[in-house]
Amino acid sequence: MITTIAQYFIEGRDLTFNNTLFKSSTRNLTKAGFTVEHTTGWLGPLNSLFKSGDLKKITHSHPNRDLLFKELTKDPIGHLIAQPSLIESLFYDDDMSFLCENGTKMFIPTGEVAENSLRDKFAAVGIPVRANYSSEEAGLIAAECKDCPENFHVAQSNVIVEVDNRDSVVVDGNRLGRVLVTHLHSYATPFIRYDIGDFATLSETCECGHDGQALSNICGRKNGLLSTQTGVFPGLDSACDESWKLSNVTNIALGKPH
């Protein structure tokens, strides 16, 4: 939590904005497809030191869109923290004006990469997108640069980050190495040069002028990448595009799961 707060101060974010957090669930929930939990102040034990907005945690499983939108109108959304795929499914009509009208100040994607198409939709309505790069083991590893999207400033108060290029891969023309993380605050179970399974490029400074390490071209685990005959790993978008061209699909049937 301390590291998260530090990032807010660095960027000048307003702590008094609410946090609206979406969490997916595999369990059958209410008929509405979601449950809501309210907490006064989202800073937890630090609420006594800093004034903050409230936390609305929405646990969902196939949510009813109309009922969910009705719930979101009850309080200013503030920081919208959700998986990009959920936002894509909710706003399939590309009309993001609802979020502006209900006080969305920033979109913080979790669990997945926010593709440029989705970022463009938020940009069109003036809502910034700011992702965090983190892991269960180490917490916050890096925070997305507000001036250079998809470049991440390493949280050097929380971790030491190295990139091992001995087993590097090439993705979309960029050579990426394995991300190794040393957590500075894991005293009971130390994580030293821990291979979290991701690939990225590490620079000593950011293009924005930030005088500190920055990660870019962050890519998921190697065994989740598609390899060509040349050993080059195309990005998922380009790989899907090529697969689509080769598949000769003419019809798609959608069915309701049983």
Buried (B, 14 or more C-beta within 10 A) or exposed (E): EEBBBBBBEEBEBEBEBBBBBBBBEEEEBEEBBBBBEEBEBBBEEBEEEEEBBBBBBBBBBEBBEEBBEEBBEEBBBBBBBBBBBBBBEBBEEEEBEBBBEBBBBBBBBBEBBBBEEBBEBBBEBEBBBBBBBBBEEBBBBBBBBBEBBBBBBBBEEBBBBBBBBEEBBBBBEBEBBBBBBBBBEBEEEEBEEBEBEBBBBBBEEBEEEBEEBBBBBBBEEBEEBBEEEEEEBBBBEEBEEEEEEEEEEEEEEEEEEE
